[in-house]
Amino acid sequence: MIRTVSISLSLAASALTAGAGEIAPADLTALPPADVVILGGIHDHPVHHANQADAVAALVPAALVFGMLTPEQAARVTPAIRGDAAALGAALGWEEAGWPEFAMYHPIFTAAPGARVFGAAFPRAAVSRAVAEGAAAVFGAEAARYGLDQPLPAEEQAEREAEQAEANCDALPAELLPGMVAAQRLRDAGLARAAVEAAAETGGPVAVITGNGHARRDRGLAVYLARAAPGLSVLSLGQLEAPAETADADVAFDLWLVTPPAEREDP
């Protein structure tokens, strides 16, 4: 039976800090319980992945959902190779998929060695189809259950298109931006579906490893979870870089922490 726990922002904040939801890394070992705990971060930030591993070790989830893996890749995670970073990375085809160095992610797999691993990613061809045809066409029969058959409010659509333009250094043609938003919605709904399946098959709790954008509770996978499985309680965590604007963090996440920025080249 899936464990259902009602969690509010005020409860989560009071349990950990007197602030408006900002926590310290040490608090990751005492996160409030939830059926689905969304652990966001920045994909190329080693500290963020170390923090995710610490949170997973403390949560002891029954299932781990990775936004970087397809279901087919997740099925390749076996006890025989789970503890071997080189063997597991090779089996997953991690380097070929273009994600940052697997050594940053491997401790998350071993932090809860008994947790079943689920993949939520779509193949690149499917994501490309969503750009051209829309998220619902690619998602399949459950598109309406997850709300993909409905357009976003005009204001949110415009905001998200602007964000996509900025994230891609304003190098994308304007006519491509609606499709990029559709692809983001497809990924969010895919993460939600994987979490629902993981909770149903294991009883939970479920930890979701993903990027900050997908971890947002105002527009990320939590929105689709609430529509498809309203009985599941959800806790979202974001990880921001310093210096960072946290004025809207209480809107985007239940809890967040701030870390120094990672060293990276200018894209």
PyMOL commands that set and color helices and strands:
alter all, ss='L'
color gray80, all
select helices_A, chain A and resi 9-16+25-30+46-59+71-74+79-82+85-92+94-97+102-111+124-133+135-139+154-167+174-202+212-215+221-228+249-252
alter helices_A, ss='H'
color red, helices_A
select strands_A, chain A and resi 36-39+63-66+116-119+206-209+234-241+255-259
alter strands_A, ss='S'
color yellow, strands_A
deselect
rebuild
show_as cartoon
